[in-house]
Amino acid sequence: MPMAGGQYRTTGFGESENDAQAAALKAADAACNKQGKRFEVVNSQTKYKGVVSESTNRNLKAAGDLAAWAGGWVPTLSGDDDYEVTLLFSCAA
């Protein structure tokens, strides 16, 4: 979303903080690439929005990862929108 002063804002969502950040950075990169420029992050904000506490979510994910490694499966309460990363960025030459 274009904002005053030549800055932009985008939001990425993901199952993990890294996934959400990657989605937001990809959107910022695409916006600036259209102008033949590169993005520069001005500000970044992360919010956890899951249905269980963040620490419980991490523990469930770790248990699921361990079970998958051992060939099992553990149900989780996480979703692909548990984390939200909002970037404020500008495009520079």
C-alpha positions as CSV (number, residue, x, y, z in Angstrom):
1,M,0.0,0.0,0.0
2,P,1.5,3.3,-1.0
3,M,1.9,5.9,1.8
4,A,3.0,9.5,2.2
5,G,6.6,10.4,1.7
6,G,7.3,7.7,-0.9
7,Q,7.0,4.8,1.6
8,Y,5.0,1.6,1.3
9,R,3.4,-0.8,3.7
10,T,2.9,-4.5,3.2
11,T,1.8,-7.4,5.5
12,G,2.9,-11.0,5.3
13,F,1.3,-14.0,7.1
14,G,2.8,-17.4,7.9
15,E,2.8,-20.4,10.2
16,S,6.1,-19.2,11.6
17,E,7.6,-15.8,12.1
18,N,10.2,-16.5,9.4
19,D,7.4,-17.6,6.9
20,A,5.5,-14.4,7.6
21,Q,8.6,-12.2,7.2
22,A,9.5,-14.0,4.0
23,A,6.1,-13.3,2.6
24,A,6.3,-9.6,3.5
25,L,9.8,-9.2,2.1
26,K,8.7,-11.0,-1.1
27,A,5.9,-8.5,-1.6
28,A,8.2,-5.5,-0.9
29,D,10.7,-6.9,-3.4
30,A,8.0,-7.3,-6.0
31,A,6.7,-3.7,-5.5
32,C,10.2,-2.2,-5.9
33,N,11.3,-4.4,-8.8
34,K,8.4,-3.0,-10.8
35,Q,10.1,0.3,-10.5
36,G,13.6,-1.1,-11.2
37,K,14.6,-0.4,-7.6
38,R,15.4,-2.3,-4.5
39,F,13.5,-2.1,-1.2
40,E,14.8,-0.7,2.1
41,V,13.0,-1.6,5.2
42,V,12.1,1.4,7.4
43,N,10.2,-0.5,10.1
44,S,9.1,-4.0,10.9
45,Q,6.4,-5.2,13.3
46,T,5.6,-8.8,14.2
47,K,2.3,-10.0,15.8
48,Y,1.5,-13.5,16.9
49,K,-2.2,-14.2,16.3
50,G,-2.6,-17.9,16.9
51,V,-5.4,-19.6,18.8
52,V,-3.1,-20.9,21.6
53,S,-0.2,-19.1,23.3
54,E,2.9,-18.6,21.3
55,S,5.0,-20.8,23.7
56,T,2.4,-23.6,23.4
57,N,2.3,-23.3,19.7
58,R,6.1,-23.6,19.6
59,N,6.0,-26.7,21.7
60,L,3.3,-28.3,19.6
61,K,5.3,-27.5,16.4
62,A,8.5,-29.0,17.9
63,A,6.6,-32.2,18.9
64,G,5.1,-32.4,15.4
65,D,8.5,-32.0,13.8
66,L,10.0,-34.7,16.1
67,A,7.1,-37.0,15.3
68,A,7.4,-36.4,11.6
69,W,11.1,-37.2,11.8
70,A,10.2,-40.5,13.6
71,G,7.5,-41.3,11.0
72,G,4.6,-40.3,13.1
73,W,2.1,-37.4,13.2
74,V,0.9,-35.1,15.9
75,P,-2.1,-32.8,15.3
76,T,-1.4,-29.1,15.9
77,L,-3.5,-26.0,16.4
78,S,-1.3,-23.8,14.2
79,G,-2.4,-22.2,11.0
80,D,-0.8,-20.5,8.0
81,D,-1.7,-17.1,9.5
82,D,-0.5,-17.5,13.0
83,Y,2.1,-14.7,12.5
84,E,1.7,-11.3,10.9
85,V,4.7,-9.2,9.8
86,T,4.0,-5.6,8.7
87,L,6.8,-3.9,6.9
88,L,7.1,-0.2,6.2
89,F,9.6,0.2,3.3
90,S,10.8,2.5,0.6
91,C,12.2,1.9,-2.9
92,A,15.7,3.1,-3.6
93,A,17.8,3.2,-6.8
